[in-house]
Amino acid sequence: MHTSDTETLDEQMAIEQRLVDSVVASFDSTTDPRLKELMQSLARHLHAFIREVRLSEGEWSNAIAFLTAVGNVTDDRRQEFILLSDVLGVSMQTIAVGNPAYKDATESTVFGPFFVEDAPEVAVGGDIAGGATGQPCWIEGTVTDTMGNPVPGARIEVWQADEGGFYDVQYSDGRIAGRAHLFADAHGRYRFWGMTPVPYPIPSDGPVGKMLAATNRSPMRVAHLHFMVTADGQRTLVTHIFVAGDPQLERGDSVFGVKDSLIKDFVEQPPGTPTPDGSDVGDRTWSRCKFDIVLAPEQI
Ligand SMILES: [Fe+2]
């Protein structure tokens, strides 16, 4: 490289760095120190990305169009931004940062885009299927703190896809199915009927699906059932249980949500096996799964 080329390159780098410095400095008088930290760090990292890949104006236009499409497809029943965050591993990284391992507390995983507020309550031992189809599955366990004390009254939200891989919010008729909340009993125990989880693709008909296709990535998620557990004085737990033996475990989870401690046995029961609560599931197989939940304290 000639000296003049080096000088030109140096001047180019200086121009770019001056811009970064100006943008960072523009946030200097932000009163909220945390907001200041977030904005200045965001500016540094965004500019570092642009400079590293030498982003073209056309590529940035495409990115804006992509984000616009993500926004346009998002409404109160579909959350494409959460999906985008999930497939980029941003959700899992944020969870990792915010929920450091504590003793034997149950590990967290992604919230996902399919949680709905105000799901119906079922009694302990009730059925969350609400008409959603699938192999019946009996799920039971305890909710304790990290000292081993039961957490009576813990609120347990559960939601899952049906055997076709669809959540109720993806149905066209607006009905609620495959989701509910219940409260742990006086001994911290819980149990309910759901469906044996099956692998399903994340919604791939929108901009996030197009991005996965363009990058040769699978939209499939490992079979799972969602939990969110809340109790006074305890850290809110957002997690799933995954089905041991699901072939999708080998292929990988499209949102990076699997943790070994969350892989559980869903043991299939032959037709005619008596059910734990005596309910009649007809002449068909069913499964059962045990999941003991340990909540970390809110203040560590
Ligand atoms: Fe899910």
Residues whose N, C-alpha, C, O or C-beta is under 5 A from the ligand:
A	BS01	LIG	G112
